[in-house]
Amino acid sequence: MNPKTTIALITTCLILYLAVFLVVSYSREFERKPILSTKMDEADFSGLYDLYLSSRPDIAGRPWYGDKDAQVTVIAYLDPTSGSSRSFMQEMFPLLDEEFIQSGVVRFYQKSHVSRQDLLAENDNLKYANSLSCVARVRKEVYYGFLLDLFRTDDPGQLDSLLDAHGISEETFGRCLQKGNFPEVLQDVSEVESFGMVGVEPRFYVGIHGRGNTVLDGASYSRLRREILTKKLEIGV
Protein backbone atom coordinates (compact mmCIF):
# COMPACT_ATOMS: atom_id res chain seq x y z
CA MET A 1 0.00 0.00 0.00
CA ASN A 2 1.17 3.51 -0.82
CA PRO A 3 2.67 5.18 2.31
CA LYS A 4 0.51 8.28 1.75
CA THR A 5 -2.60 6.12 1.56
CA THR A 6 -1.62 4.33 4.79
CA ILE A 7 -1.10 7.64 6.59
CA ALA A 8 -4.45 8.92 5.29
CA LEU A 9 -6.24 5.77 6.53
CA ILE A 10 -4.60 5.97 9.97
CA THR A 11 -5.51 9.66 10.22
CA THR A 12 -9.10 8.95 9.24
CA CYS A 13 -9.36 6.15 11.82
CA LEU A 14 -7.96 8.42 14.53
CA ILE A 15 -10.44 11.16 13.65
CA LEU A 16 -13.33 8.69 13.73
CA TYR A 17 -12.15 7.27 17.06
CA LEU A 18 -11.87 10.77 18.54
CA ALA A 19 -15.34 11.69 17.24
CA VAL A 20 -16.90 8.57 18.79
CA PHE A 21 -15.03 9.18 22.05
CA LEU A 22 -16.29 12.77 22.25
CA VAL A 23 -19.88 11.78 21.50
CA VAL A 24 -19.84 9.06 24.17
CA SER A 25 -18.12 11.36 26.69
CA TYR A 26 -20.59 14.17 26.13
CA SER A 27 -23.52 11.77 26.32
CA ARG A 28 -22.32 10.51 29.70
CA GLU A 29 -21.69 14.06 30.90
CA PHE A 30 -25.16 15.24 29.89
CA GLU A 31 -26.62 12.20 31.63
CA ARG A 32 -24.65 12.86 34.83
CA LYS A 33 -25.30 16.62 34.79
CA PRO A 34 -28.83 17.19 33.42
CA ILE A 35 -28.61 20.99 33.64
CA LEU A 36 -25.94 21.05 30.90
CA SER A 37 -28.42 20.82 28.02
CA THR A 38 -30.38 23.78 29.39
CA LYS A 39 -27.25 25.91 29.79
CA MET A 40 -26.03 24.99 26.31
CA ASP A 41 -29.41 25.83 24.78
CA GLU A 42 -29.46 29.19 26.60
CA ALA A 43 -25.77 29.87 25.83
CA ASP A 44 -25.27 30.36 29.56
CA PHE A 45 -21.47 30.31 29.47
CA SER A 46 -21.19 31.99 32.87
CA GLY A 47 -23.21 29.14 34.37
CA LEU A 48 -21.03 26.57 32.63
CA TYR A 49 -17.92 28.29 34.02
CA ASP A 50 -19.36 28.18 37.56
CA LEU A 51 -20.26 24.50 37.18
CA TYR A 52 -16.95 23.30 35.73
CA LEU A 53 -14.16 25.67 36.73
CA SER A 54 -15.13 27.68 39.79
CA SER A 55 -17.14 24.98 41.62
CA ARG A 56 -19.31 27.86 42.79
CA PRO A 57 -22.97 27.17 43.65
CA ASP A 58 -25.41 29.02 41.44
CA ILE A 59 -27.70 31.11 43.68
CA ALA A 60 -29.04 33.45 41.00
CA GLY A 61 -32.80 33.81 41.43
CA ARG A 62 -32.88 31.56 44.51
CA PRO A 63 -34.84 32.57 47.63
CA TRP A 64 -32.72 33.74 50.54
CA TYR A 65 -33.31 34.17 54.25
CA GLY A 66 -32.01 37.26 56.01
CA ASP A 67 -31.01 40.78 55.06
CA LYS A 68 -30.64 41.24 51.30
CA ASP A 69 -27.63 43.49 51.97
CA ALA A 70 -25.80 40.95 54.15
CA GLN A 71 -22.40 40.34 52.57
CA VAL A 72 -21.56 36.95 54.10
CA THR A 73 -23.43 34.11 52.43
CA VAL A 74 -24.02 30.62 53.76
CA ILE A 75 -25.25 28.14 51.16
CA ALA A 76 -26.50 24.83 52.57
CA TYR A 77 -27.26 21.69 50.57
CA LEU A 78 -29.93 19.85 52.56
CA ASP A 79 -32.02 16.68 52.29
CA PRO A 80 -35.30 16.58 54.29
CA THR A 81 -35.12 12.76 54.42
CA SER A 82 -31.67 12.83 56.06
CA GLY A 83 -31.17 12.76 59.81
CA SER A 84 -28.05 14.93 59.62
CA SER A 85 -29.78 17.63 57.54
CA ARG A 86 -32.78 17.58 59.88
CA SER A 87 -30.44 17.84 62.86
CA PHE A 88 -28.82 20.92 61.34
CA MET A 89 -32.15 22.65 60.74
CA GLN A 90 -33.56 21.77 64.14
CA GLU A 91 -30.48 22.35 66.31
CA MET A 92 -27.87 24.47 64.52
CA PHE A 93 -29.97 26.70 62.32
CA PRO A 94 -31.71 28.47 65.26
CA LEU A 95 -28.24 29.38 66.59
CA LEU A 96 -27.15 30.63 63.16
CA ASP A 97 -30.38 32.60 62.84
CA GLU A 98 -30.08 34.26 66.25
CA GLU A 99 -26.38 35.13 66.08
CA PHE A 100 -25.79 36.00 62.44
CA ILE A 101 -28.95 36.16 60.32
CA GLN A 102 -31.16 38.34 62.51
CA SER A 103 -28.20 40.66 63.11
CA GLY A 104 -27.84 41.24 59.37
CA VAL A 105 -24.45 39.56 58.98
CA VAL A 106 -25.44 36.43 57.02
CA ARG A 107 -27.69 35.85 54.03
CA PHE A 108 -28.71 32.16 54.04
CA TYR A 109 -29.48 30.06 50.97
CA GLN A 110 -30.84 26.51 50.96
CA LYS A 111 -30.27 24.23 47.98
CA SER A 112 -31.52 20.69 47.53
CA HIS A 113 -29.02 17.88 48.07
CA VAL A 114 -30.37 15.77 45.20
CA SER A 115 -28.25 13.22 43.32
CA ARG A 116 -28.67 11.69 39.89
CA GLN A 117 -29.74 8.48 41.66
CA ASP A 118 -32.54 10.41 43.41
CA LEU A 119 -33.57 11.83 40.05
CA LEU A 120 -33.76 8.41 38.41
CA ALA A 121 -35.49 6.79 41.39
CA GLU A 122 -38.01 9.66 41.70
CA ASN A 123 -37.82 9.17 45.47
CA ASP A 124 -39.02 11.28 48.40
CA ASN A 125 -35.94 13.50 48.31
CA LEU A 126 -36.73 14.47 44.71
CA LYS A 127 -40.39 14.97 45.67
CA TYR A 128 -39.41 17.46 48.38
CA ALA A 129 -36.99 19.27 46.04
CA ASN A 130 -39.73 19.66 43.42
CA SER A 131 -42.20 20.74 46.12
CA LEU A 132 -39.84 23.43 47.40
CA SER A 133 -39.37 24.69 43.84
CA CYS A 134 -43.13 25.03 43.52
CA VAL A 135 -43.38 26.87 46.84
CA ALA A 136 -40.74 29.31 45.56
CA ARG A 137 -42.80 29.91 42.43
CA VAL A 138 -46.24 30.08 44.01
CA ARG A 139 -45.45 32.03 47.21
CA LYS A 140 -41.79 32.93 47.38
CA GLU A 141 -42.28 35.07 50.47
CA VAL A 142 -43.19 32.03 52.62
CA TYR A 143 -40.43 29.78 51.25
CA TYR A 144 -38.26 29.72 54.38
CA GLY A 145 -41.20 29.47 56.74
CA PHE A 146 -42.34 26.43 54.77
CA LEU A 147 -38.80 25.01 54.73
CA LEU A 148 -38.37 25.38 58.48
CA ASP A 149 -41.71 23.69 59.15
CA LEU A 150 -40.82 20.90 56.73
CA PHE A 151 -37.72 20.09 58.77
CA ARG A 152 -39.49 20.50 62.13
CA THR A 153 -42.39 18.16 61.46
CA ASP A 154 -42.12 14.52 62.54
CA ASP A 155 -43.71 13.48 59.25
CA PRO A 156 -42.32 15.59 56.38
CA GLY A 157 -44.46 13.58 53.98
CA GLN A 158 -47.56 15.45 55.09
CA LEU A 159 -47.30 18.41 52.73
CA ASP A 160 -51.02 19.26 52.65
CA SER A 161 -51.05 20.62 56.19
CA LEU A 162 -47.93 22.69 55.50
CA LEU A 163 -49.48 24.16 52.36
CA ASP A 164 -52.57 25.17 54.31
CA ALA A 165 -50.51 26.63 57.17
CA HIS A 166 -48.63 28.89 54.76
CA GLY A 167 -51.59 29.95 52.65
CA ILE A 168 -50.59 28.03 49.54
CA SER A 169 -53.42 26.87 47.30
CA GLU A 170 -53.32 23.09 46.86
CA GLU A 171 -54.76 23.51 43.37
CA THR A 172 -52.09 25.98 42.28
CA PHE A 173 -49.37 23.91 43.94
CA GLY A 174 -50.67 20.76 42.24
CA ARG A 175 -50.62 22.41 38.82
CA CYS A 176 -47.02 23.44 39.39
CA LEU A 177 -46.01 19.87 40.25
CA GLN A 178 -47.87 18.49 37.23
CA LYS A 179 -45.93 20.71 34.85
CA GLY A 180 -42.77 18.96 36.05
CA ASN A 181 -40.29 21.53 34.74
CA PHE A 182 -37.75 22.21 37.50
CA PRO A 183 -34.45 23.56 36.07
CA GLU A 184 -33.38 24.65 39.56
CA VAL A 185 -33.60 21.03 40.74
CA LEU A 186 -31.56 19.88 37.71
CA GLN A 187 -29.04 22.59 38.61
CA ASP A 188 -28.75 21.20 42.14
CA VAL A 189 -28.38 17.63 40.82
CA SER A 190 -25.57 18.75 38.53
CA GLU A 191 -23.81 20.59 41.34
CA VAL A 192 -24.12 17.66 43.75
CA GLU A 193 -22.56 15.41 41.11
CA SER A 194 -19.89 17.90 39.93
CA PHE A 195 -18.81 19.15 43.35
CA GLY A 196 -18.32 15.66 44.82
CA MET A 197 -21.26 15.78 47.21
CA VAL A 198 -22.79 12.35 46.58
CA GLY A 199 -23.00 10.65 49.98
CA VAL A 200 -21.79 13.82 51.73
CA GLU A 201 -24.38 16.01 53.45
CA PRO A 202 -25.13 18.50 54.61
CA ARG A 203 -22.56 20.63 52.82
CA PHE A 204 -22.03 24.35 53.42
CA TYR A 205 -20.39 27.03 51.31
CA VAL A 206 -19.43 30.11 53.33
CA GLY A 207 -18.45 33.06 51.18
CA ILE A 208 -18.86 36.74 50.39
CA HIS A 209 -21.77 37.39 48.04
CA GLY A 210 -21.58 33.72 47.03
CA ARG A 211 -17.91 33.89 46.01
CA GLY A 212 -14.58 32.90 47.57
CA ASN A 213 -16.31 30.06 49.36
CA THR A 214 -14.93 27.88 52.12
CA VAL A 215 -16.42 24.38 51.87
CA LEU A 216 -17.58 22.60 55.04
CA ASP A 217 -18.94 19.06 55.12
CA GLY A 218 -21.24 18.20 58.01
CA ALA A 219 -19.64 20.88 60.15
CA SER A 220 -20.31 21.60 63.81
CA TYR A 221 -21.76 24.98 64.70
CA SER A 222 -18.44 26.11 66.15
CA ARG A 223 -16.71 25.37 62.81
CA LEU A 224 -19.43 27.13 60.82
CA ARG A 225 -19.31 30.08 63.22
CA ARG A 226 -15.52 30.34 62.89
CA GLU A 227 -15.73 30.54 59.09
CA ILE A 228 -18.44 33.22 59.25
CA LEU A 229 -16.29 35.30 61.61
CA THR A 230 -13.34 34.86 59.23
CA LYS A 231 -15.42 36.21 56.35
CA LYS A 232 -16.54 39.12 58.54
CA LEU A 233 -12.89 40.02 59.13
CA GLU A 234 -12.20 39.86 55.39
CA ILE A 235 -14.87 42.46 54.64
CA GLY A 236 -14.18 44.53 57.74
CA VAL A 237 -17.59 44.15 59.35
C-alpha positions, -999 to 999 in steps of 0.1 A, spaced: 0 0 0 12 35 -8 27 52 23 5 83 17 -26 61 16 -16 43 48 -11 76 66 -45 89 53 -62 58 65 -46 60 100 -55 97 102 -91 89 92 -94 61 118 -80 84 145 -104 112 137 -133 87 137 -122 73 171 -119 108 185 -153 117 172 -169 86 188 -150 92 221 -163 128 222 -199 118 215 -198 91 242 -181 114 267 -206 142 261 -235 118 263 -223 105 297 -217 141 309 -252 152 299 -266 122 316 -247 129 348 -253 166 348 -288 172 334 -286 210 336 -259 210 309 -284 208 280 -304 238 294 -272 259 298 -260 250 263 -294 258 248 -295 292 266 -258 299 258 -253 304 296 -215 303 295 -212 320 329 -232 291 344 -210 266 326 -179 283 340 -194 282 376 -203 245 372 -169 233 357 -142 257 367 -151 277 398 -171 250 416 -193 279 428 -230 272 437 -254 290 414 -277 311 437 -290 334 410 -328 338 414 -329 316 445 -348 326 476 -327 337 505 -333 342 542 -320 373 560 -310 408 551 -306 412 513 -276 435 520 -258 409 542 -224 403 526 -216 370 541 -234 341 524 -240 306 538 -253 281 512 -265 248 526 -273 217 506 -299 199 526 -320 167 523 -353 166 543 -351 128 544 -317 128 561 -312 128 598 -281 149 596 -298 176 575 -328 176 599 -304 178 629 -288 209 613 -321 227 607 -336 218 641 -305 223 663 -279 245 645 -300 267 623 -317 285 653 -282 294 666 -272 306 632 -304 326 628 -301 343 663 -264 351 661 -258 360 624 -290 362 603 -312 383 625 -282 407 631 -278 412 594 -245 396 590 -254 364 570 -277 358 540 -287 322 540 -295 301 510 -308 265 510 -303 242 480 -315 207 475 -290 179 481 -304 158 452 -283 132 433 -287 117 399 -297 85 417 -325 104 434 -336 118 400 -338 84 384 -355 68 414 -380 97 417 -378 92 455 -390 113 484 -359 135 483 -367 145 447 -404 150 457 -394 175 484 -370 193 460 -397 197 434 -422 207 461 -398 234 474 -394 247 438 -431 250 435 -434 269 468 -407 293 456 -428 299 424 -462 301 440 -455 320 472 -418 329 474 -423 351 505 -432 320 526 -404 298 513 -383 297 544 -412 295 567 -423 264 548 -388 250 547 -384 254 585 -417 237 592 -408 209 567 -377 201 588 -395 205 621 -424 182 615 -421 145 625 -437 135 592 -423 156 564 -445 136 540 -476 155 551 -473 184 527 -510 193 526 -510 206 562 -479 227 555 -495 242 524 -526 252 543 -505 266 572 -486 289 548 -516 300 527 -506 280 495 -534 269 473 -533 231 469 -548 235 434 -521 260 423 -494 239 439 -507 208 422 -506 224 388 -470 234 394 -460 199 403 -479 185 372 -459 207 348 -428 190 361 -403 215 347 -378 222 375 -345 236 361 -334 247 396 -336 210 407 -316 199 377 -290 226 386 -288 212 421 -284 176 408 -256 187 385 -238 206 413 -241 177 438 -226 154 411 -199 179 399 -188 191 434 -183 157 448 -213 158 472 -228 123 466 -230 107 500 -218 138 517 -244 160 534 -251 185 546 -226 206 528 -220 243 534 -204 270 513 -194 301 533 -185 331 512 -189 367 504 -218 374 480 -216 337 470 -179 339 460 -146 329 476 -163 301 494 -149 279 521 -164 244 519 -176 226 550 -189 191 551 -212 182 580 -196 209 601 -203 216 638 -218 250 647 -184 261 662 -167 254 628 -194 271 608 -193 301 632 -155 303 629 -157 305 591 -184 332 593 -163 353 616 -133 349 592 -154 362 563 -165 391 585 -129 400 591 -122 399 554 -149 425 546 -142 445 577 -176 442 594 
